[in-house]
Amino acid sequence: MEIEIIKSDGYEWYKDCIGKKFIVQSESKKGGKGKYVVRLNKEDRYLMNGYNYGWVLKEHCKIVLF
């Protein structure tokens, strides 16, 4: 599944990624319900301090492909 970031509250790691698409790895179940775990591209990993994954709130994105 692929999502597109459509908004941000201004303090999340994806605040500068409006309109950018990410591949969903899974739906967060532990501690972060209502979020998608997304895989970051190599060039975007600096946004999460080098980590391969990040969390995106479901209300801040829309599903592009299933």
Number of C-alpha atoms within 10 A of each C-alpha: 12 15 22 18 23 15 17 18 8 9 8 13 15 20 14 14 17 14 12 12 18 22 18 20 16 13 16 16 11 6 7 13 11 13 19 21 19 22 18 21 12 10 8 16 15 13 17 14 9 12 13 15 16 19 21 24 17 15 12 16 22 14 15 13 9 7
